[in-house]
Amino acid sequence: MNRIYLVSWCIHNKETKDWSGTIVDKYDDLSAAKKEYHRQLSMYIDDDKFDSVAVMLTDSYGNMVMSEYWVEPAPEPNEE
């Protein structure tokens, strides 16, 4: 059986207070999967709508190949 790679994400919308997640796609080639993994990170991290983003790249054997978790930084306190 050939190994496949899955790119998925789980995000929290700070406006609606709703979580969502999906498997974006599956890949036979690790390089193509990594490219999509990084594309997903660039789409959701630091987007004004989301305050929590997790993007994962796993394989069909259940191994975590790569993962990144981002939380929107807290606002800086006002200095007077």
C-alpha positions in Angstrom: 0.0 0.0 0.0 1.4 3.4 -1.0 1.7 6.1 1.6 -0.4 9.2 1.1 -0.2 12.6 2.7 -3.1 14.7 4.1 -3.2 18.4 4.6 -5.9 19.6 7.1 -6.7 22.6 9.2 -8.8 23.6 12.2 -9.6 27.3 12.7 -11.5 29.5 15.1 -13.5 32.5 13.7 -13.3 35.2 16.2 -16.3 37.1 14.9 -18.7 34.1 14.9 -17.0 32.2 17.8 -17.2 29.1 15.6 -14.7 26.4 15.0 -14.3 24.7 11.6 -12.0 22.2 10.1 -11.4 20.1 7.0 -9.0 17.9 5.1 -7.9 20.1 2.3 -6.6 17.3 0.0 -4.5 14.2 -0.2 -1.2 13.8 -2.0 1.0 10.9 -3.2 4.0 13.2 -3.2 5.4 14.7 0.0 6.8 17.8 -1.8 3.4 18.7 -3.2 1.8 18.1 0.3 4.4 20.4 1.9 3.7 23.1 -0.7 -0.1 22.9 0.1 0.6 22.8 3.9 2.6 26.1 3.6 -0.1 27.6 1.4 -2.8 26.9 4.0 -0.6 28.5 6.7 -0.1 31.6 4.7 -3.9 31.9 4.0 -5.1 31.7 7.6 -2.3 32.9 9.9 -2.7 36.5 10.8 -6.0 36.8 9.0 -8.3 39.4 10.6 -11.2 36.9 10.9 -9.3 34.1 12.8 -7.7 34.1 16.2 -6.6 30.4 16.3 -5.2 28.3 13.5 -3.9 24.8 13.4 -2.6 23.3 10.1 -1.4 19.7 10.0 0.4 17.5 7.5 -0.1 13.8 8.3 0.4 10.6 6.5 -1.9 7.6 5.9 -0.2 5.7 8.7 -1.2 8.3 11.3 2.2 10.0 11.6 2.3 13.8 12.1 4.8 15.0 9.4 4.4 18.7 10.2 2.1 20.9 12.2 1.8 24.5 13.2 -0.4 26.2 15.8 -0.9 29.9 15.8 -2.9 32.1 18.3 -3.5 35.8 17.6 -1.2 37.8 19.9 -2.8 39.8 22.7 -3.0 43.5 22.0 -0.2 45.6 23.5 -1.3 47.5 26.6 -1.5 51.3 26.2 1.4 53.1 27.8 0.7 56.6 29.1 
